[in-house]
Amino acid sequence: TSWWVMVTDGVVGVFVHTLQTFALNSEATGFGPIFEEEPLDTVYAEDSPEAKISMNCRVRANPPAAIKWWHNNWEIKLMEQPDEHYSLVGGNLVITNPEKSKHAGKYVCVAKNVYGTTISKEATVKFGYLDQFPTDEREAVYVKEGQGAVLLCAPPSRYPTEVMYRWIYNDFPNFIIPDQRRFVSQTTGNLYIAKVEASDVGNYSCFVSSPTIGKSVFSTPIPLVPQIEKEVKRYPADIRVRFPKTYALVGQNVTLECFALGNPLPHIRWRKLDADLPPNYEVSMNGALLHLINVQYEDEGSYECEALNVRGMDWYRQWLYVEGAPEWAEHINDTEKDVGSELTLSCTAVGKPLPWIRWLKDGYSYGKGELKFSSLTFEDSGMYQCIAENTWGTIYANAELRVVSCAPTFIYNPVKKTLLGAENGRVVIECKPRAAPKPRFIWKRGSELFSNSSRMFIWDDGSLEILNATKSDEGLYTCYAENDRGKANSTGTLSITEATKITVPPSDVEVTVGETTVLQCSASYDPSLDITFIWTVDSYIINFATDFDHYEQMMVRLSNSGDLLIKNIQIAHAGEYICTAQTIVDNTTASANVIVRGRPGPPGGVRVEEIRDTSVKLVWSLGSDHGSLLAQHVVQTRDFFALDPEDWKTAVTSPVFLDGKAEVTEVVDLYPWMEYEFRVYAINELGAGESSLPSIKIKTWDAIPTMSPTDVDGFVGLNGELIVTWTPMKPQYFFGKKFGYVVAFKPHEDFDWKWSTIADPEARRFVYRDTIIPNTEIQVKVKGYNSKGEGPYSLTKVVFSSESAPTEAPLDVYARQVTSTEALVWWLPVYQIRYWRKYDDNEAAASRVLVHSSVNQTRLENMRPDSHYLIEVRAYNGAGLGPPSEHCEMFTRRPPPSRRLRVYKYVSFTRKWLYIYWDHIYNYWNESYVEGYKILFRKEGERYGKLYTTGRHYIDFPMPETGDYVIEIRARCEGGDGPISQILVQGETRQLAL
């Protein structure tokens, strides 16, 4: 006997409950405790003004449940002795003036009534705090201008540990706003300055906020003193903020930090090894933060951040693990079972690591894994709880098991009054009364008592089975059921009908993609019944009411005979077709195979097995030939610098021709040190098939460069320095890491070359600052190098040092307007071009264009419409600019109208013609005259199409049969083209399908 608190309708009462076991009949209406609200984990601020913690527990039960609370596995006995801290309010536990030493820990709510006991989820109470920073003075940080600096936060002890860090500059609340140069780590709280500037001098304080307890503190100031340098040095990128090994929960968001010091400011890039970054990622804080949104298991892997500037590169790599809290895949539900029957209770949970399962019955431990009952007793009734746990959480599934008994009754499920069976078929008459324990069964037809024989059999569940039924089996059938609590019976009448038979079965057929075929199916059946024909393909039931919408290319219909018509057949329609002729009494089936010949299916399992510098071994498995022998395989590649996801190129293979049986080849002529992925497609007599899935991305080995820079040139500057220029090599020709250039030069008469290395792969010029003697012939050449070695030199370029700048001005400068923003300018070759608005612009801020000495015309862009311009041309060389030409004056055209056209479409009644028309657009006084219209007709997703011009405001096209098309229309004016208006057109076939 024990004391309990009873909660019902918000009223608290006390009663004495004596535990006893009793039998339940099937009509009992009560139920065990069900939690509607359970306690939650709570963090209580130690200095909170509200000196109270409330742990909620709300239960639904009939009869009402009694409530108890447990703290750290000890019962809180509120009824036996008063407590100054604990109290119950409607089942909720209230802790007044909580103390950390007494009240921190784990709490559970226990609910009990006559049907059993249930325990709530475990909830913890923890005390939150945030200590003050030490009051000691912080040492000043001295750092050279241009170098990086790190200011340490050293946050005080706290709980929870999750806080937000900010930094105060000089005075509160002047907070530092992070940018490309300054970064605040939310892991350590430290402030990182990539490149210190003179303006950074001042006092810095670390500001820590705990959103959970609503408290903030800040440190004593840290003086930062930049030391001014005469010449600010450059430093390579140096990663100082490195995200640790990280565990993320599936479905949550996670942020990875990476920040580097350096001068110039480093650029940060993120990548995931052996895969692309997840599709739902975001980069913020100028690349320092990588946000992964709604993390999934496949996002697990090694992540790398790379920081680089012109002085050097640094990288950091760490692993992200994705795990998951338990989730139910299968759990228990309330169950009512007959006494003496068998029962298995099981729960299945998913998560990472895999959760383990344990059981409670009426609040007590009741085993692990799966619960099996071979013969239920009334003592097995009660409240069962299945608990799944792993390192990330615990979940509960609660259910009541009720073991009942009753006499047999056919009230809820009598034997069917009218029973039908097919001649020579199998007949089953069900007998399923409600009874507990399980009853004994007897069957009679009239006064004839049945026993098991070769043609009649009484199943264990009471059903009667009759094989090879005939007309003589017709009559009244009665089922009798009896157990130790009583007995009952129920009767039905059996009639035998003619069997259903298929008279014309479907035949195997072979068709080509796009053709039409018919599968026949006819049947004979009892005329008193209705018949239905059902078609399935590879176990999929064809639903003729919905398959038109679901499969656009599958046009099917049923005739009265049951024939199946398939129009525009596709590869997906191949398979085994089964025709089922069915009545309410029986059914019969016949099948046929439909073989569809089409283009090959995609090869599978494309993988790279051997990697070298310029070649790889590629292996795949053959795809389906779809009824036509494979004639050839084609390998395609996509490298790291592909501009478009579909920018695949045909690879060079050895052997060059790959026949239809090929499953391995060597891909050659690849770039060294290049990231590649590969795919394969097959060809048969019907054409090229679908491409395989891309292989995993690989990188070829590095090698010595084989290409040299192009456009090597040079000149001598005003101060006598030698300036060498070239076009940088494309990244695909780097062939390895640590790529750079070697610049060699010498006077023509010297034997030895002077040379210098440049570590920047994007460099395009080199300056040799020693004075070059005027009128000297200088030879220059450039080559690339990487960590494997040096490549070949470019062709030698001869450079002459000049004495002075050009002295002749260009002659006969002439300009002509093209549009409202562009003009063409000519001159006699003798070249810097400057142009500016005559009255509106300052000549010193004129726009400039440089052209090669062999050119005597160029296009000027980004000019202002309807403006008066002055244009001048000057010759130039390494020594400077020559005198200007005479100013050429011109007027740019007025701009086109900026308003978009309103476009309409109309399809003819025969659906053969498409009419497009639009409203005429008229120019204002300050706009160009509209001369006509341009119409571009292109396929959606493609950049180019057919271009038409017209002076009318309408145009017609033949209606396209398939595909989606875009029609673009714009006004054509002397000052250029107006804005584009678009309209989408769907092909005739797709419109009918929709």
N, C-alpha and C positions, 0 to 999 in steps of 0.2 A: 504494500500500500504506500502511495506517495502523494505529496501535495502538488497541485498544479495551478497555474494561473490560466483562467479561461477568458478569451476575448471574443465578444460578439456584439456587433453594432456599437463599437466604441465603449462598451461597459466592461469593466474589469471585475471578475468574480473569482471565488476560490471554491474548489470542490475536491473530493477525495476519489481517486480512480483505482479500482482493483483490476489488475491485468488478468484476463481470462480468455480462453479459447472457446469459440462458439461457431456453429455452422450457420451459413448464410443461404437463404433460398435465392432463386434467380430474380425475384421481384424486389429485392432490397433496394431502397432509393438513396441511401446515404453514400458518402464518399470520403476518402482520406484527405489529409491536408495538402493543399496546393499553394505554393508561394506566389503571391501577386507582386510583392516587393521584398527585396532582400537587402541586407546591409552592404554598404560599399566601402572600399578603402578610403581612409580619411587621413589627411595631414592637418594637424592642429598647431597653429602658431603659438609658441611658448608665451609670447607677450600679447596674445589676442585679448581685446577688451571684452569679448563675449566668452565668459568662463563656462562654456557648456559644449558638449559633444553629443549629437543625437545619432544613434544607430537604428535605422528603420527596419521593421519587419511586419509585413501585412500578409495574412493567411486567409484562404477561403477553404471551408470544410463544413461537413454536415454529418454528425453534430459538430458544433463549433469546437475548434482546436484549443488546447491549452498551450501556453508559450513559456519556454525557459530560455535563459541565455547562459552561454559558457564563455569563460575568458581563459585563454592559454590552457585549455583542456580541463579547467576546473569550473564546476557549476557555481553561478552567482545565486546564492540562496537568499533571495530577498524576502521570502515568506517566513524564514526562521529567525532572522535577526535584522534589525534596522541597519541601514547603511547611509552615511552622510553624503556619499558621492553618487551611488547608483539609485535609479528609480525607473519604474515602468509607466509609460503613458500610452495606453491603447496598444500594447504589444511592443512599442518602441522602447529601446534602452537609452536613457538619458544619463550622461555622466556630468555631474556638476563639479566645478572647480577641479578639473582633471590635473593629475600629477604624473609626470613622466615615469617615475619609478614604480608607480602603482598601476597605471592604466594603459601604458603602451603594450601592444601585443595583438593577438589574434582573437576575434570574436565570432561566434556562430549562434544563430537563432534555431531553437528546436521546437517543432510543433507536433502535437500528439492528440489523437482522438481514438475512438474504439476501433477504427480501421487500420491504425498504424501510426508510426512516427516518421517524420521527415526532418532532415537537417539542412539548413541554408548553406549557401556558398560562404566560404571563409572570408572575413574582412579584417583588415589590419588597421590599427590606429598607431600612427607615428607622429612625433612631435617635431615640427619644423622650426628652424632657427637660421639666422644669418648674423654671424659675429661682426664686430667692428674691425676695420683695418688697424694695425699697430700705428701708434702716433709717432714712431721714430722718423726722423728726417730721412728722405731718400737721397742717395748720392746723385750728383749731376752726371749726365751722359755727354761726353765730348766726342764729336765725330766730324770728319772732314767733309766739306761740301762735295756732293756727288756720290758719296758712299752711302750704304744702307745702315739703318739703325733699328734696334729692337728695344722697346721699353717693356720691362717685365711688370705684369700686374700683381702676381703673388696674392691671389684672392684669399680671404679668410675662410675658416671652416664654416660649413653650412649644411643644411638639409632642407629640401631636396638639393642634390648637386646641380640640377639643371637650372642655370641662371642666365641672364642676358648681360653682356659686357658692352660698355661704351667708354669713351675717353673724353674728359673735359680738357679744353685748351684754355689755359689762364684762369678764366672765371666761369662759374656756374651761371646759367645753363648753356654755355657755349660748347656744344658737343661737336666733335670732329666727324665730318661726313666722309666715310670711306670712299676712295676713288682708285684709279689705276696706280697711284703712288703710295697711298696709305691704306692699311688693312687691319681690322680688329678681329682676332681669332675668337670664335665663340666656343672653342675647346679649352684654350689656355687663358684667354683674356688678354694676351699680350698685344701691344701695338707695334706694327711693322711699317717702317717707312722705307720704300724701295730705294729712293734717291733723296738724300737730305738736301734741302735748299736753304739759303740764308734766311728766308722768311719763316722757317720752322722754329726759330729761337723762341723760347717761352717755357712755361710750366705745364706739365701734363699730369692729370690725375685719373686713375682707373675707377670707373663707376660701375658697381655691380647691383643688379636688380633681381629679386626673386619674385616672379609673378605669382607663385603658389601662395606665399604668405604675405605678399604685398609690402615688401620692405626693400629699401635700397641703402647702400653705404658707398663711400668713396675714400680713396687713399690720400695720403699726404702728397704734395706735388713732387714731380720728378723734373728737375731743370734739364732742358735740352739745349746744348750750346754748339751750333755749327761753327766749324773752323774754316774761315774763308781761304780759298786757294787761288793762287794766281792763274793756274791752268787746271781746270776741273778734269780729272782723269776719268776714263771710261773703264767700266768693270763688267765682266761677264755675268750672265744670269746665275743666281745662287738661290735655290729653293730653300726657304727656312720654315714655312708652314707646311707640314706634311700630315695628311690625314692618316689616322692609325688604322690598324686592322679593324674592320667595322662589321658589326652584326646588325642586320636590318630585318624587320618583320614584314612578311608578305602583306601587300595592301597598304603599307605605310609609306611616308615620304622620308627620304634621307638626303643629307647634304654632305658633300666631301669638300674639304678645304685644301687649297694649294696656292701659295703666294711666294714670290721670289723677289730678292733684292737685286739691284743691278742698274747700270747707267750705260746706255739709254734704258728707259723703263722697259722691262721684259714683256714680251707677249706670251700669254699662257694658252696652251691647247690641251684638250682632253681626248683620250681615246680609250677603248676597251680592247684588251688583247684578244686576238683570235675571233673577234666579232665586232659588229657595229655597236655604237652606243645605243641604249634602249630608245625606242621611238618616243617615249614620253619623258625626255630629259630637257632641262633648261640650264643655261649658263648665265650667271649674273656676276655682279661686282667685277666687271671687266675681265671675266674669265677665272677669277679666283675661287668661285663657288660653282660646283656641279650639283644641281638638284635632280634627283631621280624621283619622279612622281609615281605613286601607286606601284611600288616595287613588286616584281613577280619573281618566281623561282628562277626563271631563265636569265634574269639580270645578274645572277651571281657570277663572279669572275674577278679577274685581275684588272684593275683600272690604273691608268697611267696619266700623269700630267707632265707636260713638257713646257719649260720656260726658255725663251731664247731672245737674244738681242744680237746686234751686229758684232759684239765681242765674244759671244759664246753661248752654249746651250747647256741646260741642266735638266734632269728628268728624275721622276720618283714614281715608284710603282708599289701598290699594296692591294690586298685581297678584300673583296666585299662578299660576305656570306649572307645569304638570304634564308631565313628560317621562318617558321610559322607556329602560332599558338594552336592548340587543339580545336578542331571543328568536327561536328558530327557528320559522318557519312551514313550512319544507321544508328538509331537509338530505340529504347523501349517505349511502349505506350501502355495505357491502362488495358488490362487483360482480364477477362472472365473465363474460367475454365471449369470443366466438370471435375468433380472429385474422382480420383483414380486415373485420370488421363495423363498423357505425357506432355512435357513443355520444355522448350529451350529458350532462355532469355540471353540475348546477345547484343552487344553494342560495338560499333566500329567508328573509330575517329581517325582523322587525317591531321597531319602536322609534321613539323620538322624541328627537332628529332621526332621520330614516331612515338605518339603518346602510349602510355601503358594504362590498362583498364583495371579498376577495382570496384567492388560492390559493397553497398550497405543495405541491411534490411532492418527497418524500424530503428535506424540510428546506429546499429552495430555492424562491425566489419563482417562481410559474408563471402569472402573469397575473391578470386581474380579470374580474368579471362571470360569464360562462358559458363552460364548456369544451366544445368540440365536436371530435370525432374522426371523420373521414370514412372512414378505413380503419385499424383498430387494428393495431399491430405489437407484438412482444414487448417492445420498448423502452418502450412506454407503461405496462407493468406497474409497480406501485409503491404507496407510501403517499401518499394525497392528503389534504390538510387544507384545509377551507373555513373562512375566518375572517371573521366579521362584527364591525364596529367602529362605535361612535359615541362621543360625548364622555363617555358614562356607563359604558362598559365594552367588553369584548371577549369573544366566545364562539368556541369551536372545534368543528368537526365533522370527525371523522377516519374514513377508510374506505380499504380496500385494493382496488385494481383489479388483477385477474388476467386476463391474456390467454392463452388456452389453445388447443390444437389436438388433434384426434383423428379416427380413421377413423369412417365412418358405423356406427351400431349402433341396432337396434330393441329392444334389451333393455328400455329404460326406457319406451318409448312405441310399441308395435307398432300396425299397422293393425288396427282392430276386426275380430274374426272374423265377427261377424254384423252386417250392415248393412241398414237398412230405409229405404225411400223411398216417398213417396206418388205415386200415378199422376197424370200431367200436372203433377207438382210439380218442385221443384228439389232435387237431391241433391248433397251435398258429402262426399267421402271424404277424410279428413285423412291426410297422410303427413308425420310430424314426427320423423325420426330425430335422434339426437344426433350432431353432426358439426362439425368445424372444420378447415379452412375450409368455407364453405357448399358442399354437394354439388350435383351435377346430378341431375335427376329424370327417370325414364321410367316410363310406366304401360302395363300389358298386361291384356287380358282373355283368359285362356288363352294362345294364341299370337298374338292380335291386338294389334298395336302401335298406341297412340293418339297422335294429333297434334291440335293445336288446330283447332277447327272452330266453326261457328255454334251447335252444340248441346253440344260438349264442350270444356273448357278446363282446362289445367294451370296452376295458380297459381304465383307466384314462390316461395311457401314449400313447394311440392310437393303441395298438395291438388288433387284432381280434382273438377271441377264438371260435373254433367250436368243439362241443362235439358229440361223437358217429358218426364220419364221415363216409360217404358212397360214392359210385361211383358217385351219383347224385350231390355231392358237388364239383366235378371237374370243372375247368373253370378259367377265367381271373378275378383277384381281384385287385381293385384300391383303394388306400388310398388318401383322399383329406385332406390337412391341411391349415388353414387360421387363421391369427391374424390381428391386426390393421395396420400392416406394409406390408401385402401382402398375397399371397396364392400360393400353389404348390401341385402336385400329383405325384404318382408313382405306377406302375402296375407289378404284378407277376402272374404266371400260376400255379395252384394247381393240383396235380395228387395224386390218392389214391392207395396204394399197399396193398398186403395181410399181415395180422398181424403175428407177430412172436409168437410162442407158444413152451413151453418146453414139450416134449413128454415123456422123461425118467428123472425124478428128482432124486437127490441124496438121500440116506437113512441114518438115524442115525446109528452110528457104535460105538462100544466100543472095544478098543485095548489096549495092554500092551506096555510099553516103549520098543523101539527097534524093534517092528514089522512093517510090511508093510500093507497098506490098499489102496483101490481104491474107490473114490467117482464118481459115474456115472452122466452124464449130456448130454442129447440129445435134439434137438429142430427142429421144422419145421418153414420155413420162405419163403418169396417171392423169387422165383428163379431168378428174375432180380437183386437181391441185394446180397451183400456179408455179411457173418455173422462172428462175433467174440465172443469167449467165454472168460469171465472175471471171475476169482475166487477171493473172498475176505474171510479173516478170521478175525472175530471181527473188521470189518471195515478197516482192512489192506489189500491193494491190493497186491496180489502175483505177483511179477515181475520175470518172468521166465528167463530173461536175466541176472539178478543180484543176485537172491536169492541163487544161488549156492555159491557165494563168501561170502554173508552176513551171511548165516546160514549154517554152515558146515554140520550139521546133517540133514538138510531138503532137501531131494532129491525128486524133483517134476518134472513132465513133463505133457504135454497135448497131448492126441491123437486127431485124426480128429473128433471124436464124442464129444470132450470136456471133457473126463474123466480126473480126477485129481489123480495122483499117489504120495503117500507120503511114502518115505522110511525112515527106522530107526527113527520112530516117537518118539518124546520126549514130556515131560509135556507141554512145551511151545507151542506145536502144537495143543493143545486142544482148542475147541471153536466152534462157529457157522460159518460154511462154506456156503457161498452164491455163487451160479452159476448164472451169468448173461449172457443171450444170446442177443446179441446186433447187430442191423443193423443201417444204417445211419438214418432210419426213426423211429424206436421204439426199445424197449428192454423189456425183461421179466425175472423174477428171480425165483429161487427155492432154498431152504436152507435145511441143515442137521446139526446135532450136532455130533461132534467127541469127545468122552470121552476117555481120556488116563489114564490108571491105571499105577501108578508108586509109587516110594518111597514117604514118606510124605514130605510136605513142611515145612519150618521152623516155629516153634511157634513164636508168636509175643508178644510184650509188657512185656518182662521179667523185673521184678522190685522186689526190696527188701522192705518189708513193716515193718518188726519188726527185730531189731538188738539186739543181746545179746552177751555175751562173747565168747561162743563156738557154737552158732547156730543162724540162721536167718530164717525168714519166706519168702519163695520165691513164687511169683505169676506170672502166664503167661496166655496167651490166646492160644487156640488150633489153630494149623496150618491146612492147607488143607490135607485131607487124600488121595487125588488123586485117588479116586475110590476104595480104599481098607481100611477097618476099622483099626483105630489105635490100636495097641496091647500094647504099652508100651511107657513111657517117661523116659529119662535119663537126669540127671542134672550133669553138669560139672563145675569145679571151676578152677580159675587161680589166684594165689596169687602174692604179690608184688615181690617175689624173683624168679619168673619163669624166666628161662634163655632164653627161646625162645618164641616169640609171639604165637606160636601154642602149647605151653606146657600146655595143658588142662588135668585135671585129673578128673576121675569119682568121684563125691561127695557121701558121705554117707547121706542118707535121712531117714526120719521117716514119713510114713512107708517106709521100704526098697524098696518094689516094687511099682512102680507108673504105674497104668494102662493107657489105651489110653484116658480115659476121665478126667484124673487128670489135674487140673489147679492150684494147690497150694500144697506145701509141706514144711516141715521143714528140712533144711540142718543142719546136726549136725557134731560133731567131727572137728570143725574148730579151728584154733589157735586164742587165744585172741590177741587183739591189732594188727591185721593183715589186710592189705588192700586186698580186694577180689573183683572179678567180676564173674558173673555167666552166663551160657548159657544153653539152653535146646534143645534136639532133640528128635524126635519121631521115633518109629519103627512100621512098618506094615508087612504083610506077604511077601512083596517084599524086605524088608531090612530096614536099618537105613537111615533116611532122613537127609536133610540139617540142620545144627545147626542154632539156632536163633542168632540175634545180641546180643553181650554181654550187660549185665545190666550196669547201672552206678556204678562206683567203690564206695565201702563202706569200712568202717573200723570197725571191731568188737570191743566190749568193752574191756577194760583192765582187767586183773585178776592177782592174785598172781601166781608166777612161780610154776610149778609142776615138772620141770626137774632140775637136778643138773649137774654140770660140770663133765666131764669124764677125765680119765687118770691123776688123782690127784697123784702127786709124790713130792719128795723133796730130798734135800741133804744139807749137811753143808759145807760151803765154806772154803777156806784157812784161812780166818780171824775169823772163828768160827760163822759166821752168818748163819741163817736158810733161805734157799731158797725153796719156795713152788711153784710148777709148776702145770698147768692143761691145758686142751684143752678148749678154750673159747666156750661158748654155741653159737649155731647158732642164728641169729637174730629172726627167727620165734619162738624161745622159750623164748624171752624176756618178752612177755605177757604184756608189759606196758612201759611207759616212765621212764626215769631216772634209767636205769638198771645198776647194778653193781654187785660186788661180796663181800661176807663176808668170810674171811679166819680165821679159828680157829685152835689153836695148843696148845699142853701142853706136858710136860714130862709125861711118863707113870705113874709115882707114884703120880703125882699131881691130886687133885680133880677138881679144877677150870680150865676152858679153857680160854686162852687169845685169843682175836680176833681183827681183823682190817677190815675196809671197803675199797674197791677200786671202785671208781666211773666210771672207764673206762670199757665199755662193751667188748672191744677188748683185755683187759689185759690178760696175760697168766702166770704171775709170780709175786710173792710177796717176799720181802726180809725183814726179821726180823734181825736188825743189832746188837742186844745184843749178846754177846758171849755165845755160847752153850758149855757146858762142854763135853769134848770128851767121847766117849763110852756111850752116853746117848740115850735111846730109846725115840723117840719123835713121838706123834700122830698128824696128820694133817688132816683136812677136809675142804671142800669149798662148799658154796651154793650161789645161785643167789638171788637178791632182785630187786624190782622196787618200784614205788610210791604206789603200793597197799599193799605191804608186802614182807615177805621173804619166799623163797621156801625151799625145803628139802635139808639137807646136803648130800654130796656125801658119799660113803663108806670111812671109816677111813683108812688112809695109815700110816704105821709105818716106821719111818725114823731113821737110826742110824748115829750118828756123828762119823767120822773116825779120826784116829790119823795121818795118812800120806797118801801120794799118792801111787798108785800101785807100787810094786817093781819088778814085773816080766814082761819081754818082750814077746810079742806074738811069737809063733814058726811056722816054716814051712810056711812062706808067699809065695804064688804062684800067678802069674797073667797070663792071656791069653787074647790076643786081640780078639775083636768081629767084629768091623768095623774100619774104618779109624779114628773114633773119640771116640770109646768106648772100654772098657776093663773090664774083670771080675777079681776079686782078692779074694783069699781064705787065711785063716790062722787057726791055732788051737785056739779054744776059750780060752782065758786066762782071746772106741775103736776109736780112731781117726786114719783116714787114710790120709796120705799126698802123693802127687805125683807131680813130676816136670820133665822137660826135662833135661837130664844129662848135656849137654854142653851149652844149650841156656838160661835156666832159673836160677834165684837166688833161692836157697833153702828157704830163709826166706819168699819169696813170693809164696810158693807152694800152690796148691789148696788143700782144706781140706774137708773131708766128715766124719760126725759123725754117728755111727750106734749103735743099742741097744746091750746090753751085751749078749743077747741070740742069736745073729747073728754072723756067721763066714764067710760070703761072702757078697759082694756088687758090684754094677756096677759103674764104673767111666765114667763120661761123659765129653763132651766138650774138649776132648783131641785134640792135633794137629796131622794131618795125617803124616805118614811116619817119625815118630820121635822116638828118643831113650829116654825112661822114666825110672826114679827111683821111687820106691814105698816103703813106710814104714808104719807100723801099730803100734799104741800105745794103751794101755789100759788107761782108765781114770775113775775118780769118782769125787765127790764133792771137794776133796782135791787137785786135780790136775792130771797131766799126768804122766804115768809111763815111763819107758825107751823104746826107739824105738827098733823095730825088726831089723834084718839084711835087708839091702836094696835088694829089688827084682828088677831086670832089665828086660825090655821088649821093643819090637818095635811095634808101631802101624802100621796098614796096610796103603798102599798107597790109596789116595782118588779115588772115581769113576770118570769117565770123566764128566766134567761139561757142555758138549754140549747137547742140546736137540735133540731128534729124529725128523726127518722129516717124518710125517705120511700121508698116502693116504688111500682113501676108494673107493670101487667099488661095485655096486649092480648088481647081476646077471640079465640076460635078462628076466628070469621068475619072478624076484623080490622076490625070495624065500630065497636067501642067500646074506649075507653081507661079503665082503672080505676086510680085513684091512692088509696093508703091510707098511713097513718102511725101510729106508736105514740102513744098518749095521753101527754101530759106533765102531771105533777102538781106543784103548787106546794109549796114548803117553808113553814115557819111565818112566815118574814120576806118572803114573796113574795105578789103578788096572786093571787086566785083566777082560774083559767082558765075564761072564760065560753064560749069557742068557738074557731073557727079562721077565718082569712081566706085565701082562695085567689085568686091573681092569674094569669090565663091570658093570656099575651102572646106576640107573635111575636118571635123572637130579633132583636136589634138595635133594637127599638122600645121606647119608654119606657112606654107605656100599653097596657092591654088590658082584659079583662072581669074584674070583681071579684066573688067569691062569698063567702058566709059560711055556716057550718054548725056545729052542735054535735056532729056525728058525727066519726069519724076516717077517713072515706073519702068519695070523690066520683067520679062517672064523667062522661066527655065523649064525644061522637062523635069517632071517630078522624079527625084532620085529613088531607086528601088530599095536600097539597103543603106544602113549607116546613119550617123548624125552629122549634119553639116552646119556651118556657121556662115552667114552672109554679113559682110561688113560694108557699110556705105558711108561715104564722106564727101563733103563738098569740095570741088576743084576750083581754085582761085588763082589769080596771077601772083598773089602773095603767099602761096603755099596751099596745103590741104587742111581742111577743117577737122574737128574731132570726129572719132569713129563712133558710129551707132551699129549695134549688132542685133541679129535675130537668129534664133536657133530653128532648124528644120530637121524633122525626123523622116527617115526613109519610109516609103509606102509599106514595105513588109513589116517594119516594126510598129507602125501605127495600127495595122490590122491586128497584130499580136496583142498590142495593149488594149 
